[in-house]
Amino acid sequence: MNIDPNLIAETKGFLDPEEGSCLCETALEASRSGPGLEIGSYCGLSTLYLGDGYRSGGGILFAVDHHRGSEEHQPGEQYFDPELMDMRSGKVDSFGHFRATLARAGLEDTVVPIVSSSRVTARQWRTPLSLVFIDGGHAPETVEIDYCCWSPFIIPGGYLLIHDIFPNPDDGGQAPYQIYQKALDEGIFEPVRMVKSLGVLRRVD
């Protein structure tokens, strides 16, 4: 890792350090085959790890997020953060924090922010991808859209990474786990490794 540990510690997010290390390692390997794409950047914690891997490999990472927060980030919900509230619009807005994170990490020449929803971005997308990381909203419909929109762009040998996989419903929401199982059941992806709640799959066809 070429990212300051203090910056990692200070960046808002929900990612275990072991999961972060796995993101960085996988991104470095994938960077040799083409650009990658992250769905759900928030304030940039996962982007630090993925971006460092792509930078080390001389690659590019697209980071897709509307920066209005997912369901659980809204006022009154479990993960609402008042520091991210834009009083002018009355909405959550994490983009300023995200840009500051990229600048502090020196990743502005590696990470290409796309401020839009996953669905809208995918409508005119044509670029093959070496890696897709799904960590946006966790509602079943949202996760299904992310998987269906973006998995077809992953090249053979490329990686699909899914965060917050909890086989036991008592540990967390089931939507990411269901998409993980769907990817396996379709026979398009094979499992590579599981680190905490991060699943790593490789495209086989």
C-alpha positions, 0 to 999 in steps of 0.5 A: 500500500502506498496510501498514508495510514492516517488518511485511511483512518481519517476517511469515512467509510465501512470497510475492514482493513483486511478487505481493503488490502484484498481490494488493493491486491486484486486491483493491482492484478486487474489493472494489467488487463484494463480499467476497473469500476467501483459502484458506491464510493461514498467518501472514498475509503474503498477508492483509496485501496482500489485506486492505489492498486490501479495506480501501481499497475498504471491503470484507471479506475472509474468511481460511480456514485451519485453522492446523495447517500444510499438508503441507510445514509438518509436522515433518521436512518442508522448510518446518517452522518450530519457532517455530510448534510448539504444545508443548501439542498437539504440532501446528503452530499458526500462528493466534497469529502470524496474529492478531498480524499482523492486529492490527499491521496494523490489519486486524481490522475488515476480515479475518474469520478462519475457523479451519477447513478449506476443505472444511468451511467451504464445506459451508454457504457461500452468499455470492457472492464477488468474489475467491478466492485459492487458496494452501493445501495443495499436494497434488493432492487439496487443490488440487482441493478448493479449486478445486471448492468455491470457484470456483462462488461467484465472481461474473461479473467476479470473480477467481480467483487461484492461487499457486505456478503452475509450468509447468516441473515442475523449478521446483515442484509441479504441482497449482496449475498443473493447477488453473489449466489446468483453470479455463481449459479449462472456459471459465469463466475467462479469463487476466488476468495472471501475476506470477511464480508468481501467476496471475490469472483473471477469471470470464466467465460 
